[in-house]
């Protein structure tokens, strides 16, 4: 027998529902001047946690600044910034346990930094050198670190969403007291994987937090051209899961929402959807020019809602940060990142033999044959490849 309708109320004349019928409030705790709203309920946060959050934000801004510059200089091939979305990413990561699993999209480098990914590890990945954990097989910013429970990023949109449901379901089956968080943008929510992943999580009651960074654009496509419904949050309600919409530029609101989402997911072995309303202040990627689809006036408006500045003002109001400290943190990381770049870019690339490793326990005859043919090809046309190519 099928389940009874969620709402047993009956009517006797045609009455359609529309998006206006579903009122979704937005959680805000922190105002632009660094003060909190009256009667706002703050997240669980102390000075040590606040300092770590802010430190992560500053490192991420410096990393973005330096590496975008490195890409423009031709030192790396590609880059994507997190600027403008730090509160959404860091605030949510800070609410997790270190053993919770993260499946990211490609703009969550700040969550990996919060977990403890070192400056050297960031550089090794972006320069695809011999110390890269991914052995040079991924384009820049496609990080992964099993030690930090951070799944390797995949470029195709939305593939991590059903995978996150599977990871969370396995945690449930194992009896682990941990959750999985899955990041994606509102553009990725237009993929079929989004609907499959959410429905599967709701039906299987998997402890996964679906975290949507709604930054207004799927590359150059604005939200009004992506969907006609009430954002992404309404879809969570449609799939029968706990849902909340937050100000994605409000560090305290994101932290509070994710803390409570994690508690609910653990207690009930059930998914939660968080939609964080934010804005990417930078381009979609180093290959993108946002001036072709949005105005300088629009960007300037969102600059006034800078999430890092808002959180900084709150820290200063609390007496937990001084301007001199802020300047010192920036200077430290600018020197550290630049020094790490100079080291990482000089390291050799992984040996060509590694290209067939990690596919099977033992490389198959077919893979060995392909590797042999590749080496012969490179040897025949050495001028077509960099001197370091393959390290034959």
BELRA-V283670 format. One record per residue. N is the residue number from 1. D_FIRST is the distance of its C-alpha to the first C-alpha in Angstrom with 1 decimal. Layout:
N|D_FIRST / N|D_FIRST
//
This chain:
1|0.0 / 2|3.8 / 3|6.7 / 4|8.9 / 5|12.1 / 6|14.8 / 7|17.2 / 8|16.4 / 9|19.9 / 10|20.3 / 11|23.4 / 12|25.1 / 13|27.2 / 14|26.7 / 15|27.0 / 16|26.6 / 17|26.4 / 18|29.0 / 19|30.3 / 20|32.5 / 21|29.5 / 22|28.8 / 23|31.7 / 24|32.2 / 25|35.3 / 26|37.4 / 27|38.6 / 28|42.4 / 29|44.6 / 30|47.8 / 31|50.1 / 32|52.4 / 33|55.4 / 34|53.9 / 35|53.1 / 36|49.7 / 37|48.2 / 38|48.7 / 39|46.0 / 40|44.4 / 41|42.7 / 42|44.2 / 43|42.5 / 44|43.8 / 45|47.0 / 46|50.5 / 47|53.6 / 48|53.1 / 49|49.7 / 50|51.0 / 51|54.0 / 52|51.9 / 53|49.7 / 54|52.8 / 55|54.5 / 56|51.6 / 57|51.8 / 58|55.5 / 59|55.3 / 60|52.7 / 61|54.9 / 62|57.9 / 63|56.1 / 64|54.9 / 65|58.4 / 66|60.2 / 67|57.8 / 68|57.6 / 69|61.4 / 70|61.4 / 71|59.3 / 72|61.7 / 73|64.6 / 74|63.0 / 75|62.5 / 76|58.7 / 77|56.8 / 78|53.9 / 79|52.6 / 80|50.0 / 81|50.6 / 82|48.4 / 83|50.7 / 84|49.1 / 85|45.8 / 86|47.1 / 87|45.4 / 88|41.9 / 89|42.6 / 90|44.7 / 91|43.0 / 92|39.7 / 93|41.2 / 94|43.1 / 95|40.0 / 96|38.9 / 97|39.8 / 98|42.0 / 99|39.5 / 100|36.7 / 101|36.3 / 102|37.4 / 103|36.4 / 104|38.7 / 105|39.3 / 106|43.2 / 107|44.4 / 108|43.6 / 109|46.9 / 110|47.3 / 111|44.3 / 112|45.9 / 113|49.2 / 114|47.6 / 115|46.4 / 116|50.0 / 117|50.6 / 118|54.3 / 119|56.6 / 120|57.8 / 121|54.3 / 122|53.6 / 123|56.9 / 124|56.4 / 125|53.2 / 126|54.6 / 127|57.7 / 128|55.8 / 129|58.6 / 130|58.7 / 131|57.3 / 132|54.1 / 133|51.0 / 134|49.5 / 135|52.7 / 136|53.4 / 137|50.5 / 138|49.0 / 139|50.5 / 140|51.6 / 141|49.1 / 142|46.4 / 143|46.5 / 144|44.8 / 145|45.5 / 146|43.5 / 147|45.7 / 148|44.4 / 149|40.8 / 150|41.1 / 151|39.6 / 152|41.9 / 153|41.5 / 154|40.7 / 155|42.0 / 156|39.1 / 157|37.0 / 158|33.6 / 159|33.5 / 160|33.5 / 161|30.2 / 162|27.7 / 163|30.3 / 164|30.2 / 165|26.5 / 166|27.3 / 167|30.2 / 168|28.3 / 169|25.5 / 170|28.3 / 171|29.8 / 172|26.7 / 173|26.5 / 174|30.2 / 175|29.9 / 176|32.4 / 177|33.0 / 178|33.4 / 179|31.8 / 180|32.2 / 181|33.5 / 182|33.4 / 183|35.9 / 184|35.9 / 185|37.4 / 186|35.8 / 187|37.0 / 188|35.0 / 189|31.9 / 190|32.3 / 191|31.7 / 192|28.5 / 193|28.6 / 194|28.1 / 195|24.7 / 196|23.6 / 197|25.0 / 198|23.5 / 199|20.0 / 200|20.2 / 201|21.8 / 202|19.2 / 203|16.2 / 204|18.4 / 205|20.0 / 206|23.5 / 207|26.5 / 208|28.1 / 209|30.1 / 210|30.2 / 211|33.6 / 212|34.6 / 213|38.3 / 214|38.4 / 215|42.1 / 216|42.2 / 217|43.0 / 218|41.5 / 219|45.0 / 220|46.5 / 221|43.5 / 222|43.0 / 223|39.5 / 224|39.9 / 225|40.1 / 226|37.2 / 227|34.4 / 228|34.0 / 229|31.3 / 230|32.0 / 231|33.1 / 232|30.9 / 233|29.6 / 234|27.3 / 235|25.5 / 236|24.7 / 237|23.1 / 238|21.1 / 239|19.8 / 240|18.9 / 241|21.9 / 242|24.9 / 243|27.6 / 244|31.3 / 245|34.2 / 246|37.6 / 247|41.2 / 248|41.7 / 249|45.4 / 250|45.1 / 251|45.4 / 252|44.5 / 253|41.4 / 254|40.1 / 255|41.0 / 256|39.3 / 257|36.0 / 258|35.8 / 259|36.8 / 260|34.0 / 261|31.5 / 262|32.5 / 263|32.2 / 264|28.6 / 265|27.5 / 266|29.1 / 267|27.8 / 268|24.2 / 269|24.0 / 270|22.9 / 271|24.6 / 272|26.9 / 273|28.5 / 274|32.1 / 275|33.9 / 276|37.7 / 277|39.8 / 278|43.0 / 279|45.7 / 280|47.4 / 281|51.1 / 282|52.2 / 283|51.6 / 284|48.4 / 285|50.5 / 286|54.1 / 287|53.6 / 288|52.6 / 289|54.7 / 290|52.8 / 291|55.7 / 292|54.4 / 293|51.3 / 294|51.9 / 295|54.9 / 296|57.1 / 297|56.5 / 298|52.8 / 299|53.5 / 300|56.1 / 301|53.7 / 302|51.2 / 303|54.1 / 304|54.4 / 305|51.0 / 306|52.0 / 307|49.6 / 308|52.2 / 309|54.9 / 310|52.6 / 311|51.8 / 312|55.4 / 313|56.5 / 314|54.1 / 315|55.6 / 316|59.1 / 317|58.3 / 318|57.0 / 319|60.3 / 320|58.4 / 321|60.1 / 322|63.4 / 323|64.5 / 324|66.8 / 325|63.9 / 326|61.9 / 327|64.8 / 328|65.3 / 329|61.7 / 330|61.9 / 331|65.3 / 332|64.1 / 333|61.2 / 334|63.2 / 335|65.8 / 336|63.2 / 337|61.2 / 338|64.3 / 339|65.7 / 340|62.5 / 341|62.6 / 342|66.2 / 343|65.3 / 344|62.0 / 345|63.4 / 346|66.2 / 347|64.1 / 348|63.7 / 349|60.5 / 350|58.5 / 351|60.1 / 352|58.9 / 353|57.9 / 354|55.0 / 355|53.3 / 356|51.9 / 357|50.9 / 358|47.4 / 359|45.8 / 360|46.0 / 361|47.3 / 362|50.4 / 363|51.4 / 364|51.0 / 365|54.0 / 366|52.7 / 367|52.5 / 368|56.0 / 369|57.3 / 370|55.9 / 371|57.5 / 372|60.8 / 373|60.7 / 374|59.9 / 375|62.9 / 376|65.1 / 377|64.1 / 378|64.8 / 379|68.1 / 380|69.0 / 381|68.3 / 382|69.0 / 383|70.0 / 384|66.5 / 385|65.0 / 386|65.8 / 387|68.2 / 388|65.6 / 389|63.0 / 390|61.5 / 391|64.2 / 392|65.1
//
